[in-house]
């Protein structure tokens, strides 16, 4: 399942690229697992929403030769363009700046696939977000999401070992598989075709903790406290009707 990712990180230089580009659980590995549940081919137009530093974009362009619009709010298009040139995907990847909460600058029905990894939990936790994205995907196309989550909802009973790391942002963004499935089930314009905990959870988190992002130091402490008891990765795939 992870042939591209494993080959990519087998080289010291590309492993260094990965460590510099990760912004959460290894998006390259997470993307490859999510993509394995989809039929992606070279003539597809894909919106990689919340692409960060482009690890998901790298997977989609290099493994599948797809045309990808790499959209992010936090990372500038110029920074991503330079990064894409450095790894030879600038002919397939179009970097753009997008705030998903304020609407997308695309034609309705333009994309075959909306793909989002390590990002949707930051902006997709409301009943309004999914319906706002659906029009940009053609009928019969797919919306595929992979995000950090919880094995169960904490509610007001946050485990003692998690309390030092728990704040309003974490509480808002981290939810269980059932929570996300219930939210998506409210939308009549899609059919949920896959909803599961991802197999790469432990490895993707472990790889993230080797990265160079400033929050890694705190996340190392958090994951030591978590001890494999509470966190997971949530995968959701829906077909647009």
QUIUR-V748066 format. One line per field, one symbol per residue. phi: phi as a letter, one per 30 degrees, with the letter a starting at -180 (. if undefined). psi: psi as a letter, one per 30 degrees, with the letter a starting at -180 (. if undefined). Layout:
# QUIUR-V748066
phi: ???
psi: ???
This chain:
# QUIUR-V748066
phi: .cddddddddcdddddedddcdbleedddddddeddcbccbdcdcbcccidhdjdddedddddchddbcccacdcdedddddddddcicddcccdbcbcddcjcdbddidcdacbbbhbeddbcdcdddeddceedcdejdbcbbbbdacdaddidcdeedcedccbdddddccbdedddddddddcddbbdcaaaddddeddddddedcdcdedeedddddddddhicbcbbccbbbcdc
psi: eheeeeeegfkeefeeeeeffkgakjfeeeeeeeffgljklfgkkkjjkhfbggeeeeeeeeefhlkkjjkleekkeeeeeeeeefghgfffkjklkkjffglkhlkkgekfkjkkkgeffffgglffeeffeeffklkfalkkkklkalflkebfikkeffeffkaeeeeefjlleeeeeeefffkfgljjfkjlkkfgeeeeeeeefflgkffeeefeeeeeeeggfelakkkkkkkk.
